[in-house]
Amino acid sequence: MKSQQSTQTMKPATAAKKLGVYLPATPASFQEGVVSRAELNELQANPPEWLSELRRTGPHPRPVVAAKLGVSIAGLARGGVTEPLTTEQIEALKQEQPEWLEKERATQAEVRKEAARIKNLKREKENGGAERG
């Protein structure tokens, strides 16, 4: 058994991903260091101004952009969106409703509907099996 626990650290890219921010937009001090689990927890609990501003206005990484638009990351790529977007750019896309965005949102809705259907089938199968056994 260990009497002392080592401090878990992560690369800035990992911490940025967990915080939902685009690493190149973070301060140099964040990009150049390592982040401990305690520091990450503190950033999440009490975000400094730079983190709050990044989350509010961007630029946002692709997973965040995809979530805000209601599409998959692959759908972003199919739509030609390969770069991080600001909140303003995301809102502009929502207003414009380009054809690719409508199509990808519909695709995403179908994927969610199918996932829910499979989950329900699995649940019914588990419940049905328990009744018979």
DRENLUM-406601 format. One line per 4 residues: number of its first residue (from 0); for each residue z, x, y of N, C-alpha, C, O, CB. Coordinates in Angstrom, 2 decimals. Glycine has a CB too. Layout:
NUM> Z X Y Z X Y Z X Y Z X Y Z X Y | ...;
END
This chain:
0> 0.00 0.84 -1.19 0.00 0.00 0.00 0.00 0.87 1.24 0.61 1.94 1.27 1.21 -0.95 0.01 | -0.68 0.41 2.24 -0.69 1.10 3.52 0.49 0.66 4.36 0.80 -0.53 4.44 -2.01 0.85 4.28 | 1.14 1.62 4.97 2.25 1.25 5.84 1.75 0.99 7.26 2.38 0.28 8.04 3.33 2.35 5.84 | 0.60 1.58 7.58 0.04 1.38 8.91 -1.38 0.84 8.77 -2.16 1.36 7.97 0.06 2.71 9.73;
4> -1.71 -0.19 9.53 -3.04 -0.78 9.45 -3.93 -0.08 10.47 -3.55 0.10 11.62 -2.99 -2.32 9.70 | -5.14 0.32 10.02 -6.06 0.97 10.95 -6.68 -0.09 11.85 -6.82 -1.25 11.48 -7.16 1.77 10.19 | -7.05 0.34 13.04 -7.65 -0.57 14.00 -9.12 -0.78 13.65 -9.88 0.18 13.54 -7.50 -0.04 15.45 | -9.50 -2.01 13.47 -10.88 -2.34 13.14 -11.70 -2.31 14.42 -11.35 -2.96 15.40 -10.99 -3.72 12.43;
8> -12.80 -1.56 14.41 -13.66 -1.50 15.58 -15.08 -1.91 15.18 -15.43 -1.94 14.00 -13.66 -0.08 16.21 | -15.86 -2.22 16.19 -17.25 -2.60 15.94 -18.13 -2.02 17.02 -17.67 -1.66 18.11 -17.41 -4.14 15.89 | -19.41 -1.93 16.71 -20.38 -1.43 17.67 -20.55 -2.47 18.77 -20.32 -3.66 18.54 -21.75 -1.10 16.99 | -20.96 -2.03 19.96 -21.18 -2.98 21.05 -22.19 -4.08 20.68 -22.03 -5.22 21.10 -21.67 -2.25 22.29;
12> -23.21 -3.74 19.90 -24.21 -4.74 19.50 -23.57 -5.86 18.68 -23.89 -7.04 18.85 -25.36 -4.08 18.70 | -22.66 -5.48 17.78 -21.97 -6.47 16.96 -21.07 -7.35 17.83 -21.04 -8.57 17.67 -21.14 -5.79 15.86 | -20.34 -6.70 18.74 -19.45 -7.46 19.63 -20.26 -8.41 20.51 -19.86 -9.56 20.70 -18.61 -6.50 20.51 | -21.39 -7.95 21.04 -22.23 -8.80 21.88 -22.73 -10.00 21.09 -22.76 -11.12 21.61 -23.42 -8.00 22.45;
16> -23.11 -9.78 19.85 -23.58 -10.87 18.99 -22.47 -11.90 18.79 -22.70 -13.10 18.88 -24.06 -10.32 17.63 | -21.26 -11.41 18.51 -20.12 -12.32 18.31 -19.77 -13.08 19.59 -19.29 -14.21 19.54 -18.90 -11.53 17.81 | -20.01 -12.45 20.74 -19.72 -13.09 22.02 -20.87 -13.98 22.49 -20.71 -14.75 23.44 -19.43 -12.03 23.08 | -22.03 -13.89 21.82 -23.19 -14.70 22.18 -23.86 -14.26 23.46 -24.38 -15.08 24.22 -22.78 -16.13 22.31;
20> -23.87 -12.94 23.71 -24.51 -12.42 24.92 -25.55 -11.38 24.55 -25.53 -10.82 23.45 -23.45 -11.81 25.87 | -26.46 -11.13 25.48 -27.55 -10.18 25.33 -27.02 -8.80 25.72 -26.68 -8.56 26.87 -28.79 -10.58 26.20 | -26.96 -7.89 24.75 -26.35 -6.58 24.96 -26.88 -5.81 26.18 -26.07 -5.30 26.95 -26.54 -5.75 23.74 | -28.21 -5.70 26.39 -28.68 -4.94 27.55 -28.23 -5.50 28.90 -28.30 -4.80 29.91 -30.17 -4.87 27.52;
24> -27.77 -6.74 28.93 -27.32 -7.34 30.19 -25.83 -7.10 30.43 -25.31 -7.44 31.50 -27.61 -8.84 30.20 | -25.14 -6.52 29.45 -23.71 -6.27 29.60 -23.49 -5.00 30.42 -24.40 -4.19 30.55 -23.02 -6.15 28.23 | -22.29 -4.81 30.96 -22.00 -3.58 31.73 -22.12 -2.32 30.86 -21.89 -2.37 29.65 -20.59 -3.66 32.33 | -22.48 -1.22 31.49 -22.64 0.05 30.77 -21.38 0.42 30.01 -21.47 0.94 28.90 -23.01 1.16 31.74;
28> -20.21 0.15 30.58 -18.95 0.50 29.92 -18.81 -0.24 28.58 -18.23 0.29 27.64 -17.76 0.17 30.83 | -19.33 -1.46 28.51 -19.29 -2.24 27.26 -20.30 -1.67 26.27 -20.00 -1.53 25.08 -19.58 -3.74 27.54 | -21.51 -1.33 26.75 -22.58 -0.85 25.88 -22.28 0.52 25.28 -22.75 0.83 24.19 -23.87 -0.79 26.66 | -21.52 1.32 25.98 -21.33 2.72 25.56 -20.10 2.94 24.70 -19.95 4.02 24.12 -21.24 3.58 26.77;
32> -19.21 1.97 24.62 -17.97 2.18 23.87 -17.99 1.51 22.52 -19.03 1.05 22.05 -16.81 1.69 24.66 | -16.82 1.45 21.91 -16.63 0.65 20.71 -15.64 -0.44 21.09 -14.86 -0.30 22.03 -16.11 1.52 19.49 | -15.68 -1.52 20.36 -14.83 -2.67 20.67 -13.90 -2.93 19.49 -14.36 -3.09 18.36 -15.69 -3.95 21.00 | -12.62 -2.96 19.75 -11.67 -3.25 18.68 -11.61 -4.77 18.48 -12.03 -5.54 19.34 -10.25 -2.67 19.01;
36> -11.07 -5.17 17.34 -10.91 -6.60 17.06 -10.01 -7.24 18.12 -10.26 -8.37 18.55 -10.32 -6.81 15.63 | -8.97 -6.52 18.53 -8.05 -7.04 19.56 -8.78 -7.21 20.90 -8.57 -8.20 21.60 -6.84 -6.09 19.73 | -9.64 -6.24 21.24 -10.40 -6.35 22.49 -11.37 -7.53 22.43 -11.53 -8.25 23.41 -11.17 -5.04 22.78 | -12.02 -7.71 21.28 -12.94 -8.84 21.12 -12.18 -10.16 21.28 -12.65 -11.07 21.97 -13.64 -8.78 19.74;
40> -11.03 -10.26 20.64 -10.22 -11.48 20.75 -9.82 -11.74 22.19 -9.83 -12.88 22.65 -8.96 -11.37 19.87 | -9.48 -10.67 22.91 -9.10 -10.81 24.32 -10.31 -11.25 25.16 -10.17 -12.10 26.04 -8.53 -9.47 24.86 | -11.48 -10.69 24.89 -12.69 -11.09 25.62 -13.00 -12.57 25.37 -13.42 -13.28 26.29 -13.90 -10.22 25.20 | -12.78 -13.02 24.15 -13.04 -14.43 23.82 -12.01 -15.35 24.46 -12.35 -16.43 24.94 -13.05 -14.63 22.30;
44> -10.77 -14.92 24.47 -9.70 -15.77 25.00 -9.69 -15.79 26.53 -9.48 -16.83 27.14 -8.35 -15.28 24.49 | -9.92 -14.64 27.14 -9.88 -14.50 28.60 -11.12 -13.74 29.08 -11.02 -12.57 29.45 -8.58 -13.79 29.06 | -12.29 -14.40 29.07 -13.51 -13.68 29.44 -13.48 -13.16 30.88 -13.12 -13.89 31.80 -14.72 -14.57 29.24 | -13.85 -11.88 31.06 -13.96 -11.36 32.43 -15.13 -12.02 33.14 -15.94 -12.70 32.50 -14.12 -9.81 32.42;
48> -15.24 -11.83 34.43 -16.28 -12.48 35.22 -17.68 -12.16 34.70 -18.52 -13.06 34.61 -16.17 -12.06 36.68 | -17.94 -10.89 34.35 -19.28 -10.53 33.87 -19.66 -11.31 32.62 -20.82 -11.69 32.46 -19.36 -9.02 33.59 | -18.69 -11.54 31.72 -18.97 -12.28 30.50 -19.19 -13.76 30.79 -20.10 -14.38 30.25 -17.82 -12.10 29.49 | -18.37 -14.32 31.65 -18.54 -15.72 32.03 -19.90 -15.94 32.69 -20.59 -16.92 32.42 -17.41 -16.17 32.98;
52> -20.27 -15.01 33.56 -21.56 -15.12 34.27 -22.73 -15.01 33.29 -23.69 -15.77 33.38 -21.67 -14.02 35.35 | -22.65 -14.07 32.36 -23.72 -13.92 31.36 -23.86 -15.18 30.51 -24.97 -15.63 30.23 -23.45 -12.71 30.45 | -22.73 -15.74 30.11 -22.78 -16.97 29.30 -23.33 -18.14 30.10 -23.98 -19.02 29.55 -21.39 -17.31 28.77 | -23.07 -18.14 31.38 -23.50 -19.24 32.24 -24.98 -19.14 32.61 -25.72 -20.12 32.53 -22.66 -19.27 33.51;
56> -25.43 -17.93 33.00 -26.79 -17.80 33.55 -27.74 -16.99 32.69 -28.96 -17.07 32.89 -26.72 -17.19 34.89 | -27.23 -16.21 31.76 -28.09 -15.39 30.93 -28.38 -14.05 31.56 -27.73 -13.67 32.54 -29.38 -16.10 30.65 | -29.32 -13.33 31.03 -30.23 -13.70 29.95 -29.48 -13.89 28.63 -28.49 -13.23 28.35 -31.32 -12.64 29.78 | -30.01 -14.83 27.84 -29.39 -15.19 26.58 -30.17 -14.59 25.41 -31.40 -14.50 25.48 -29.29 -16.72 26.44;
60> -29.48 -14.19 24.34 -30.17 -13.70 23.14 -30.87 -14.86 22.43 -30.55 -16.03 22.66 -29.18 -12.99 22.17 | -31.82 -14.53 21.57 -32.62 -15.56 20.90 -31.81 -16.64 20.18 -32.16 -17.81 20.28 -33.52 -14.92 19.91 | -30.73 -16.29 19.46 -29.98 -17.38 18.79 -29.42 -18.40 19.79 -29.38 -19.60 19.50 -28.83 -16.80 17.97 | -29.00 -17.93 20.95 -28.47 -18.84 21.97 -29.60 -19.66 22.58 -29.45 -20.87 22.80 -27.72 -18.03 23.08;
64> -30.73 -19.01 22.86 -31.89 -19.72 23.41 -32.33 -20.81 22.43 -32.57 -21.95 22.83 -33.07 -18.72 23.68 | -32.42 -20.46 21.16 -32.84 -21.43 20.14 -31.88 -22.62 20.10 -32.31 -23.77 20.04 -32.92 -20.76 18.75 | -30.59 -22.34 20.12 -29.60 -23.42 20.08 -29.70 -24.32 21.31 -29.62 -25.54 21.19 -28.18 -22.85 19.97 | -29.88 -23.71 22.49 -29.96 -24.50 23.72 -31.22 -25.37 23.74 -31.24 -26.44 24.35 -29.95 -23.57 24.94;
68> -32.28 -24.90 23.09 -33.53 -25.66 23.05 -33.59 -26.61 21.85 -34.47 -27.47 21.78 -34.72 -24.71 23.02 | -32.67 -26.46 20.90 -32.67 -27.33 19.73 -33.75 -26.99 18.73 -34.29 -27.87 18.06 -32.83 -28.74 20.15 | -34.07 -25.69 18.62 -35.09 -25.23 17.67 -34.53 -24.05 16.88 -33.44 -23.56 17.18 -36.42 -24.83 18.40 | -35.28 -23.61 15.88 -34.87 -22.44 15.11 -35.36 -21.17 15.81 -36.20 -21.23 16.72 -35.43 -22.51 13.66;
72> -34.83 -20.03 15.39 -35.29 -18.76 15.94 -36.76 -18.54 15.58 -37.53 -18.04 16.40 -34.42 -17.58 15.43 | -37.13 -18.91 14.37 -38.54 -18.80 13.96 -39.42 -19.71 14.82 -40.55 -19.36 15.16 -38.71 -19.17 12.46 | -38.88 -20.87 15.17 -39.62 -21.79 16.04 -39.86 -21.19 17.41 -40.91 -21.41 18.00 -38.87 -23.10 16.17 | -38.88 -20.45 17.92 -39.07 -19.75 19.20 -40.24 -18.79 19.09 -41.11 -18.75 19.96 -37.79 -18.99 19.62;
76> -40.25 -18.02 18.01 -41.32 -17.04 17.82 -42.68 -17.73 17.72 -43.66 -17.28 18.31 -41.06 -16.20 16.55 | -42.73 -18.84 16.97 -44.00 -19.57 16.86 -44.44 -20.10 18.21 -45.64 -20.24 18.48 -43.86 -20.74 15.86 | -43.46 -20.40 19.07 -43.78 -20.89 20.41 -44.09 -19.78 21.39 -44.40 -20.04 22.56 -42.63 -21.70 20.93 | -44.02 -18.53 20.92 -44.35 -17.40 21.78 -43.18 -16.87 22.60 -43.38 -16.03 23.48 -45.45 -17.78 22.70;
80> -41.97 -17.36 22.34 -40.80 -16.90 23.07 -40.17 -15.77 22.27 -39.52 -15.99 21.25 -39.77 -18.08 23.31 | -40.37 -14.54 22.74 -39.85 -13.38 22.03 -38.83 -12.62 22.86 -38.13 -11.75 22.33 -41.00 -12.45 21.64 | -38.74 -12.92 24.13 -37.82 -12.23 25.03 -36.62 -13.13 25.33 -36.70 -14.35 25.20 -38.54 -11.84 26.35 | -35.51 -12.51 25.72 -34.35 -13.31 26.14 -34.71 -14.16 27.36 -35.53 -13.76 28.18 -33.13 -12.40 26.46;
84> -34.11 -15.33 27.47 -34.37 -16.22 28.60 -33.08 -16.48 29.37 -31.99 -16.45 28.81 -35.00 -17.54 28.13 | -33.24 -16.74 30.66 -32.11 -17.14 31.48 -31.89 -18.64 31.32 -32.76 -19.35 30.81 -32.33 -16.76 32.98 | -30.75 -19.10 31.76 -30.46 -20.54 31.70 -31.51 -21.30 32.50 -31.96 -22.37 32.09 -29.04 -20.83 32.25 | -31.90 -20.75 33.64 -32.92 -21.38 34.50 -34.25 -21.52 33.75 -34.89 -22.57 33.83 -33.13 -20.55 35.79;
88> -34.65 -20.48 33.02 -35.90 -20.54 32.26 -35.81 -21.55 31.12 -36.77 -22.25 30.83 -36.25 -19.15 31.71 | -34.65 -21.62 30.49 -34.45 -22.59 29.41 -34.55 -24.01 29.96 -35.20 -24.87 29.36 -33.09 -22.37 28.72 | -33.89 -24.25 31.08 -33.95 -25.58 31.70 -35.37 -25.93 32.11 -35.79 -27.09 31.97 -33.03 -25.64 32.93 | -36.13 -24.96 32.60 -37.53 -25.19 32.98 -38.35 -25.60 31.75 -39.18 -26.50 31.83 -38.14 -23.92 33.65;
92> -38.11 -24.93 30.63 -38.82 -25.29 29.39 -38.47 -26.71 28.96 -39.34 -27.46 28.52 -38.49 -24.29 28.27 | -37.20 -27.06 29.08 -36.79 -28.42 28.72 -37.50 -29.46 29.59 -37.89 -30.52 29.11 -35.26 -28.58 28.85 | -37.65 -29.14 30.87 -38.32 -30.07 31.79 -39.82 -30.16 31.48 -40.39 -31.25 31.50 -38.11 -29.62 33.25 | -40.44 -29.02 31.21 -41.89 -28.99 30.96 -42.25 -29.64 29.63 -43.33 -30.23 29.50 -42.40 -27.54 30.97;
96> -41.35 -29.55 28.64 -41.60 -30.07 27.30 -42.98 -29.65 26.77 -43.81 -30.51 26.47 -41.49 -31.60 27.31 | -43.23 -28.34 26.66 -44.52 -27.94 26.10 -44.70 -28.46 24.68 -43.72 -28.77 23.99 -44.66 -26.41 26.12 | -45.93 -28.57 24.25 -46.24 -29.14 22.95 -45.51 -28.41 21.82 -45.01 -29.04 20.90 -47.74 -29.10 22.70 | -45.45 -27.08 21.89 -44.79 -26.31 20.83 -43.31 -26.67 20.73 -42.75 -26.72 19.64 -44.96 -24.80 21.07;
100> -42.67 -26.91 21.88 -41.24 -27.24 21.88 -41.00 -28.60 21.23 -40.08 -28.75 20.43 -40.67 -27.23 23.32 | -41.82 -29.57 21.57 -41.69 -30.89 20.95 -41.87 -30.79 19.44 -41.12 -31.38 18.67 -42.72 -31.88 21.54 | -42.89 -30.03 19.02 -43.18 -29.87 17.59 -42.02 -29.17 16.88 -41.60 -29.61 15.81 -44.48 -29.06 17.39 | -41.49 -28.11 17.46 -40.39 -27.37 16.84 -39.10 -28.18 16.80 -38.33 -28.08 15.85 -40.16 -26.06 17.58;
104> -38.87 -28.99 17.83 -37.69 -29.86 17.81 -37.80 -30.89 16.70 -36.82 -31.19 16.02 -37.50 -30.56 19.17 | -38.99 -31.43 16.52 -39.22 -32.40 15.45 -39.03 -31.74 14.09 -38.44 -32.32 13.18 -40.63 -33.02 15.56 | -39.54 -30.52 13.95 -39.37 -29.78 12.70 -37.90 -29.54 12.42 -37.43 -29.73 11.30 -40.13 -28.44 12.76 | -37.17 -29.12 13.45 -35.74 -28.85 13.30 -34.99 -30.13 12.92 -34.07 -30.09 12.10 -35.16 -28.26 14.60;
108> -35.36 -31.25 13.51 -34.73 -32.53 13.18 -34.97 -32.88 11.71 -34.06 -33.36 11.03 -35.26 -33.66 14.10 | -36.18 -32.63 11.22 -36.50 -32.90 9.82 -35.68 -31.99 8.90 -35.20 -32.44 7.86 -38.00 -32.69 9.56 | -35.54 -30.73 9.28 -34.76 -29.78 8.48 -33.31 -30.25 8.39 -32.72 -30.25 7.31 -34.83 -28.35 9.08 | -32.75 -30.66 9.52 -31.36 -31.15 9.52 -31.22 -32.42 8.67 -30.25 -32.57 7.93 -30.90 -31.44 10.97;
112> -32.21 -33.31 8.78 -32.17 -34.56 8.02 -32.23 -34.26 6.52 -31.50 -34.87 5.73 -33.34 -35.48 8.43 | -33.09 -33.34 6.13 -33.21 -32.96 4.72 -31.93 -32.29 4.23 -31.49 -32.55 3.11 -34.42 -32.03 4.52 | -31.34 -31.43 5.04 -30.09 -30.76 4.66 -28.98 -31.80 4.46 -28.19 -31.68 3.53 -29.67 -29.72 5.75 | -28.93 -32.79 5.32 -27.93 -33.85 5.19 -28.17 -34.67 3.92 -27.23 -35.05 3.23 -27.95 -34.77 6.43;
116> -29.44 -34.94 3.63 -29.79 -35.71 2.42 -29.35 -34.95 1.17 -28.79 -35.55 0.25 -31.32 -36.00 2.38 | -29.61 -33.66 1.13 -29.23 -32.84 -0.02 -27.71 -32.77 -0.16 -27.18 -32.84 -1.27 -29.82 -31.42 0.12 | -27.03 -32.64 0.96 -25.57 -32.59 0.94 -25.01 -33.90 0.38 -24.08 -33.88 -0.43 -25.00 -32.34 2.37 | -25.58 -35.05 0.80 -25.13 -36.35 0.30 -25.41 -36.50 -1.19 -24.59 -37.03 -1.93 -25.82 -37.48 1.08;
120> -26.60 -36.03 -1.63 -26.93 -36.10 -3.05 -25.94 -35.29 -3.87 -25.48 -35.72 -4.92 -28.36 -35.61 -3.29 | -25.63 -34.10 -3.37 -24.70 -33.22 -4.06 -23.32 -33.88 -4.14 -22.67 -33.84 -5.19 -24.60 -31.86 -3.34 | -22.89 -34.48 -3.04 -21.58 -35.15 -3.01 -21.56 -36.32 -4.00 -20.59 -36.50 -4.74 -21.26 -35.64 -1.58 | -22.64 -37.11 -4.01 -22.72 -38.25 -4.93 -22.68 -37.78 -6.38 -22.03 -38.39 -7.22 -23.98 -39.07 -4.68;
124> -23.39 -36.70 -6.65 -23.45 -36.15 -8.00 -22.05 -35.68 -8.43 -21.63 -35.94 -9.56 -24.46 -35.00 -8.07 | -21.34 -35.00 -7.53 -19.98 -34.54 -7.84 -19.04 -35.72 -8.06 -18.23 -35.70 -8.98 -19.45 -33.64 -6.71 | -19.14 -36.73 -7.22 -18.29 -37.91 -7.36 -18.63 -38.70 -8.63 -17.75 -39.18 -9.34 -18.42 -38.81 -6.13 | -19.90 -38.82 -8.88 -20.35 -39.55 -10.08 -19.93 -38.85 -11.34 -19.52 -39.51 -12.30 -21.86 -39.72 -10.07;
128> -20.00 -37.54 -11.36 -19.60 -36.76 -12.53 -18.11 -36.87 -12.78 -17.68 -36.87 -13.93 -19.98 -35.30 -12.35 | -17.32 -36.95 -11.74 -15.87 -37.05 -11.87 -15.45 -38.41 -12.46 -14.48 -38.50 -13.21 -15.19 -36.83 -10.50 | -16.21 -39.46 -12.11 -15.89 -40.80 -12.60 -16.17 -40.93 -14.09 -15.42 -41.58 -14.83 -16.67 -41.84 -11.82 | -17.27 -40.30 -14.52 -17.66 -40.41 -15.91 -16.80 -39.53 -16.82 -16.54 -39.90 -17.96 -19.12 -40.05 -16.07;
132> -16.37 -38.37 -16.32 -15.64 -37.41 -17.14 -14.27 -37.81 -17.38 -13.53 -37.10 -18.05 -15.65 -36.10 -16.54;
END
